[in-house]
């Protein structure tokens, strides 16, 4: 008999999505609190639509709600997803006619520097073979996850320590618009994999820049966090995966 799962949803005013703890036999358990004070842990509910804010990219919006950027592109029939505009309403669920429609094969998108920029860049060469992952920082490792279930790791260190790209890829977000992540960089490695580097002190690369594995992209900090650290995540097709299953053994 198939198991029955019952999900209970609660609402809270001004709910945010900070980082919370997750048990892991190989790591120390940790809870990360947002700067200033401990906040109650509630995941934001996904609305039917989202109004684009200045500084948003398709990738940051998809990341915020745990979606595959290709799905958001398809649901909104975006021919050039890098030209979304502030104030534009984006659908965050499939239209009724698309609920049973298979995912279309999509070509690699062309990036732009910023949300409002009309500058077109050449199509980047992203990985067409298995990704070779690289540790993004040195330091003690602690397990962590967001309230939305996004697995991740925290790497402790000193302010200003180098943060490096975990693999070759394209910077698709560089900014501080995702609450709970501080100064954040998101790198697209291929059509399936993205990685994120949160709570940085300084961001050293802009959107649209191609980076190599091991290249420094930021410096470690405590933006929107209570202590200096890197929060690192890997997502595959919009869903969080365990980074330790991909990173090489230390």
C-alpha positions as a Markdown table, in Angstrom:
| # | Residue | x | y | z |
|---|---|---|---|---|
| 1 | Unk | 0.0 | 0.0 | 0.0 |
| 2 | Unk | 1.5 | 3.4 | -1.0 |
| 3 | Unk | 2.4 | 5.6 | 1.9 |
| 4 | Unk | 0.3 | 8.6 | 2.6 |
| 5 | Unk | 2.0 | 11.8 | 3.5 |
| 6 | Unk | 0.2 | 14.7 | 5.1 |
| 7 | Unk | 1.7 | 18.2 | 4.8 |
| 8 | Unk | 0.8 | 20.9 | 7.2 |
| 9 | Unk | 1.5 | 24.4 | 6.1 |
| 10 | Unk | 1.8 | 27.3 | 8.5 |
| 11 | Unk | 1.9 | 31.0 | 7.8 |
| 12 | Unk | 3.8 | 33.7 | 9.6 |
| 13 | Unk | 4.0 | 37.4 | 9.0 |
| 14 | Unk | 7.2 | 38.5 | 7.3 |
| 15 | Unk | 8.4 | 34.9 | 6.9 |
| 16 | Unk | 12.0 | 34.6 | 5.7 |
| 17 | Unk | 14.2 | 31.8 | 4.5 |
| 18 | Unk | 17.3 | 31.7 | 6.7 |
| 19 | Unk | 19.6 | 28.8 | 7.0 |
| 20 | Unk | 18.8 | 26.1 | 9.5 |
| 21 | Unk | 20.6 | 23.0 | 10.8 |
| 22 | Unk | 20.6 | 19.5 | 9.5 |
| 23 | Unk | 22.0 | 16.3 | 11.1 |
| 24 | Unk | 24.9 | 14.6 | 9.5 |
| 25 | Unk | 27.0 | 11.9 | 11.1 |
| 26 | Unk | 30.1 | 13.2 | 9.3 |
| 27 | Unk | 29.8 | 16.8 | 10.3 |
| 28 | Unk | 29.0 | 18.9 | 13.4 |
| 29 | Unk | 25.4 | 20.1 | 13.5 |
| 30 | Unk | 25.0 | 23.8 | 13.2 |
| 31 | Unk | 22.3 | 26.4 | 13.1 |
| 32 | Unk | 23.0 | 29.7 | 11.3 |
| 33 | Unk | 21.1 | 32.7 | 12.4 |
| 34 | Unk | 20.5 | 35.8 | 10.4 |
| 35 | Unk | 22.4 | 38.9 | 11.5 |
| 36 | Unk | 21.1 | 40.6 | 14.6 |
| 37 | Unk | 18.9 | 38.0 | 16.3 |
| 38 | Unk | 17.5 | 34.5 | 16.1 |
| 39 | Unk | 14.5 | 34.3 | 13.9 |
| 40 | Unk | 11.7 | 31.7 | 13.7 |
| 41 | Unk | 12.3 | 29.2 | 10.9 |
| 42 | Unk | 9.5 | 29.3 | 8.3 |
| 43 | Unk | 9.9 | 28.6 | 4.6 |
| 44 | Unk | 8.3 | 31.1 | 2.3 |
| 45 | Unk | 5.2 | 29.9 | 0.4 |
| 46 | Unk | 5.5 | 30.0 | -3.4 |
| 47 | Unk | 3.1 | 32.5 | -4.8 |
| 48 | Unk | 1.2 | 32.1 | -8.1 |
| 49 | Unk | 3.3 | 34.8 | -9.6 |
| 50 | Unk | 6.3 | 37.0 | -8.7 |
| 51 | Unk | 6.9 | 40.7 | -9.6 |
| 52 | Unk | 10.4 | 41.1 | -10.9 |
| 53 | Unk | 12.5 | 43.4 | -8.7 |
| 54 | Unk | 15.5 | 45.5 | -9.9 |
| 55 | Unk | 18.6 | 43.3 | -9.8 |
| 56 | Unk | 16.7 | 40.0 | -10.3 |
| 57 | Unk | 17.7 | 37.5 | -12.9 |
| 58 | Unk | 15.7 | 34.5 | -14.1 |
| 59 | Unk | 18.2 | 32.3 | -12.2 |
| 60 | Unk | 17.9 | 34.1 | -8.9 |
| 61 | Unk | 14.1 | 34.0 | -9.1 |
| 62 | Unk | 14.2 | 30.3 | -9.8 |
| 63 | Unk | 16.7 | 29.8 | -7.0 |
| 64 | Unk | 14.6 | 31.7 | -4.5 |
| 65 | Unk | 11.6 | 29.4 | -5.0 |
| 66 | Unk | 13.5 | 26.1 | -5.7 |
| 67 | Unk | 12.5 | 25.9 | -9.3 |
| 68 | Unk | 14.3 | 24.9 | -12.5 |
| 69 | Unk | 15.0 | 28.1 | -14.5 |
| 70 | Unk | 14.0 | 26.3 | -17.7 |
| 71 | Unk | 10.5 | 25.7 | -16.2 |
| 72 | Unk | 10.1 | 29.4 | -15.4 |
| 73 | Unk | 11.2 | 30.3 | -18.9 |
| 74 | Unk | 8.8 | 27.9 | -20.4 |
| 75 | Unk | 5.8 | 28.8 | -18.2 |
| 76 | Unk | 6.3 | 32.5 | -19.2 |
| 77 | Unk | 7.1 | 31.9 | -22.8 |
| 78 | Unk | 10.4 | 33.9 | -22.5 |
| 79 | Unk | 12.3 | 34.0 | -25.8 |
| 80 | Unk | 15.1 | 35.8 | -24.1 |
| 81 | Unk | 15.0 | 35.2 | -20.3 |
| 82 | Unk | 17.8 | 37.7 | -19.7 |
| 83 | Unk | 15.6 | 40.6 | -20.7 |
| 84 | Unk | 13.1 | 40.4 | -17.9 |
| 85 | Unk | 12.1 | 43.8 | -16.6 |
| 86 | Unk | 11.5 | 45.2 | -13.2 |
| 87 | Unk | 7.8 | 45.2 | -12.5 |
| 88 | Unk | 7.1 | 42.3 | -14.8 |
| 89 | Unk | 4.9 | 39.5 | -13.4 |
| 90 | Unk | 6.3 | 36.0 | -13.8 |
| 91 | Unk | 4.2 | 32.9 | -13.4 |
| 92 | Unk | 5.7 | 30.4 | -10.9 |
| 93 | Unk | 3.4 | 27.5 | -11.8 |
| 94 | Unk | 2.7 | 25.8 | -15.1 |
| 95 | Unk | -0.4 | 27.1 | -16.9 |
| 96 | Unk | -3.2 | 24.4 | -17.1 |
| 97 | Unk | -2.3 | 23.6 | -20.7 |
| 98 | Unk | 1.3 | 22.8 | -19.7 |
| 99 | Unk | 0.7 | 20.6 | -16.6 |
| 100 | Unk | 1.1 | 17.4 | -18.5 |
| 101 | Unk | 3.4 | 18.8 | -21.2 |
| 102 | Unk | 7.0 | 17.3 | -21.2 |
| 103 | Unk | 9.9 | 19.7 | -20.7 |
| 104 | Unk | 11.0 | 21.1 | -24.0 |
| 105 | Unk | 14.7 | 20.8 | -25.0 |
| 106 | Unk | 16.2 | 24.2 | -24.5 |
| 107 | Unk | 19.3 | 25.8 | -26.0 |
| 108 | Unk | 21.9 | 27.4 | -23.8 |
| 109 | Unk | 20.8 | 31.0 | -23.1 |
| 110 | Unk | 22.8 | 34.1 | -23.8 |
| 111 | Unk | 23.5 | 36.2 | -20.7 |
| 112 | Unk | 23.5 | 39.9 | -20.0 |
| 113 | Unk | 25.3 | 41.9 | -17.4 |
| 114 | Unk | 22.3 | 43.1 | -15.5 |
| 115 | Unk | 18.5 | 42.9 | -15.4 |
| 116 | Unk | 18.0 | 46.2 | -17.3 |
| 117 | Unk | 20.9 | 45.9 | -19.6 |
| 118 | Unk | 20.3 | 45.4 | -23.3 |
| 119 | Unk | 23.8 | 44.3 | -24.0 |
| 120 | Unk | 24.0 | 40.9 | -25.6 |
| 121 | Unk | 27.0 | 38.5 | -24.9 |
| 122 | Unk | 28.2 | 35.6 | -26.9 |
| 123 | Unk | 26.9 | 32.1 | -26.0 |
| 124 | Unk | 29.2 | 30.6 | -23.3 |
| 125 | Unk | 30.8 | 27.2 | -23.6 |
| 126 | Unk | 29.4 | 25.2 | -20.7 |
| 127 | Unk | 30.3 | 21.7 | -19.7 |
| 128 | Unk | 29.2 | 18.9 | -22.1 |
| 129 | Unk | 30.8 | 16.2 | -20.0 |
| 130 | Unk | 30.8 | 15.3 | -16.3 |
| 131 | Unk | 31.7 | 18.2 | -14.1 |
| 132 | Unk | 34.9 | 18.1 | -12.2 |
| 133 | Unk | 34.1 | 19.7 | -8.8 |
| 134 | Unk | 36.6 | 21.7 | -6.8 |
| 135 | Unk | 36.4 | 22.8 | -3.1 |
| 136 | Unk | 35.2 | 26.4 | -3.0 |
| 137 | Unk | 37.1 | 27.3 | 0.2 |
| 138 | Unk | 39.4 | 26.0 | 2.9 |
| 139 | Unk | 38.3 | 25.6 | 6.5 |
| 140 | Unk | 36.2 | 23.4 | 8.9 |
| 141 | Unk | 33.0 | 22.0 | 7.4 |
| 142 | Unk | 29.6 | 22.0 | 9.0 |
| 143 | Unk | 26.4 | 20.6 | 7.6 |
| 144 | Unk | 23.4 | 22.9 | 7.0 |
| 145 | Unk | 20.2 | 23.2 | 5.0 |
| 146 | Unk | 17.7 | 25.9 | 4.3 |
| 147 | Unk | 14.1 | 25.5 | 5.5 |
| 148 | Unk | 13.0 | 24.8 | 1.9 |
| 149 | Unk | 15.1 | 21.6 | 2.1 |
| 150 | Unk | 18.1 | 23.0 | 0.2 |
| 151 | Unk | 21.1 | 20.9 | 1.3 |
| 152 | Unk | 24.3 | 22.7 | 1.7 |
| 153 | Unk | 27.6 | 23.0 | 3.6 |
| 154 | Unk | 29.1 | 25.8 | 5.7 |
| 155 | Unk | 32.8 | 26.4 | 5.6 |
| 156 | Unk | 34.2 | 28.5 | 8.4 |
| 157 | Unk | 37.1 | 30.8 | 7.9 |
| 158 | Unk | 38.6 | 34.3 | 8.2 |
| 159 | Unk | 37.1 | 37.4 | 6.7 |
| 160 | Unk | 38.6 | 38.0 | 3.3 |
| 161 | Unk | 39.6 | 34.4 | 2.7 |
| 162 | Unk | 39.3 | 33.5 | -1.0 |
| 163 | Unk | 36.1 | 31.9 | -2.3 |
| 164 | Unk | 36.6 | 30.0 | -5.5 |
| 165 | Unk | 34.3 | 28.7 | -8.2 |
| 166 | Unk | 33.7 | 25.0 | -7.6 |
| 167 | Unk | 33.7 | 24.2 | -11.4 |
| 168 | Unk | 33.9 | 25.9 | -14.8 |
| 169 | Unk | 30.8 | 27.9 | -15.5 |
| 170 | Unk | 29.0 | 31.2 | -16.1 |
| 171 | Unk | 28.1 | 33.7 | -13.4 |
| 172 | Unk | 24.3 | 34.1 | -13.7 |
| 173 | Unk | 23.7 | 36.1 | -10.5 |
| 174 | Unk | 26.0 | 38.4 | -8.4 |
| 175 | Unk | 24.2 | 40.5 | -5.8 |
| 176 | Unk | 22.4 | 40.8 | -2.5 |
| 177 | Unk | 18.8 | 40.5 | -3.6 |
| 178 | Unk | 18.0 | 37.1 | -2.1 |
| 179 | Unk | 17.1 | 37.5 | 1.6 |
| 180 | Unk | 19.0 | 35.2 | 3.9 |
| 181 | Unk | 21.9 | 34.6 | 1.5 |
| 182 | Unk | 23.7 | 38.0 | 1.9 |
| 183 | Unk | 26.1 | 38.8 | -0.9 |
| 184 | Unk | 25.6 | 35.9 | -3.2 |
| 185 | Unk | 27.0 | 34.5 | -6.4 |
| 186 | Unk | 25.3 | 31.8 | -8.5 |
| 187 | Unk | 27.3 | 30.0 | -11.2 |
| 188 | Unk | 25.7 | 27.9 | -14.0 |
| 189 | Unk | 27.9 | 24.9 | -14.9 |
| 190 | Unk | 25.7 | 23.3 | -17.6 |
| 191 | Unk | 22.0 | 23.0 | -18.3 |
| 192 | Unk | 21.5 | 20.9 | -15.2 |
| 193 | Unk | 23.8 | 22.2 | -12.5 |
| 194 | Unk | 24.1 | 25.5 | -10.6 |
| 195 | Unk | 26.2 | 26.3 | -7.5 |
| 196 | Unk | 25.8 | 29.1 | -5.0 |
| 197 | Unk | 28.2 | 30.9 | -2.7 |
| 198 | Unk | 26.5 | 32.9 | 0.1 |
| 199 | Unk | 27.4 | 35.4 | 2.9 |
| 200 | Unk | 30.4 | 36.9 | 1.0 |
| 201 | Unk | 32.2 | 40.0 | 2.0 |
| 202 | Unk | 33.1 | 41.2 | -1.5 |
| 203 | Unk | 31.9 | 39.9 | -4.9 |
| 204 | Unk | 34.7 | 39.9 | -7.5 |
| 205 | Unk | 32.8 | 38.8 | -10.6 |
| 206 | Unk | 29.8 | 40.2 | -12.4 |
| 207 | Unk | 26.9 | 38.5 | -14.1 |
| 208 | Unk | 27.8 | 37.3 | -17.6 |
| 209 | Unk | 31.4 | 36.5 | -16.7 |
| 210 | Unk | 32.8 | 33.0 | -17.5 |
| 211 | Unk | 34.8 | 31.5 | -14.7 |
| 212 | Unk | 37.1 | 28.6 | -14.4 |
| 213 | Unk | 37.3 | 25.9 | -11.7 |
| 214 | Unk | 39.3 | 27.2 | -8.8 |
| 215 | Unk | 39.1 | 30.9 | -9.9 |
| 216 | Unk | 38.5 | 33.3 | -7.1 |
| 217 | Unk | 35.1 | 34.9 | -7.3 |
| 218 | Unk | 34.6 | 36.4 | -3.9 |
| 219 | Unk | 36.0 | 36.9 | -0.4 |
| 220 | Unk | 34.5 | 35.3 | 2.7 |
| 221 | Unk | 32.4 | 37.4 | 5.0 |
| 222 | Unk | 29.3 | 37.4 | 7.2 |
| 223 | Unk | 26.7 | 39.3 | 5.1 |
| 224 | Unk | 23.3 | 38.4 | 6.4 |
| 225 | Unk | 24.8 | 35.9 | 8.8 |
| 226 | Unk | 26.0 | 35.9 | 12.4 |
| 227 | Unk | 29.5 | 34.8 | 11.8 |
| 228 | Unk | 32.1 | 34.7 | 9.0 |
| 229 | Unk | 31.6 | 31.6 | 6.7 |
| 230 | Unk | 30.7 | 30.4 | 3.2 |
| 231 | Unk | 27.4 | 28.8 | 2.7 |
| 232 | Unk | 27.7 | 26.6 | -0.4 |
| 233 | Unk | 24.9 | 24.8 | -2.3 |
| 234 | Unk | 24.7 | 22.7 | -5.5 |
| 235 | Unk | 21.4 | 22.4 | -7.3 |
| 236 | Unk | 20.5 | 20.0 | -10.1 |
| 237 | Unk | 17.5 | 20.8 | -12.3 |
| 238 | Unk | 16.4 | 23.3 | -9.6 |
| 239 | Unk | 16.6 | 20.8 | -6.8 |
| 240 | Unk | 19.1 | 20.8 | -4.0 |
| 241 | Unk | 21.6 | 18.0 | -3.9 |
| 242 | Unk | 24.1 | 17.0 | -1.2 |
| 243 | Unk | 27.4 | 18.8 | -2.0 |
| 244 | Unk | 29.6 | 16.2 | -0.3 |
| 245 | Unk | 28.4 | 13.7 | -2.9 |
| 246 | Unk | 30.0 | 15.8 | -5.6 |
| 247 | Unk | 33.0 | 17.4 | -4.0 |
| 248 | Unk | 36.3 | 15.4 | -3.9 |
| 249 | Unk | 37.5 | 13.9 | -0.7 |
| 250 | Unk | 39.7 | 16.2 | 1.3 |
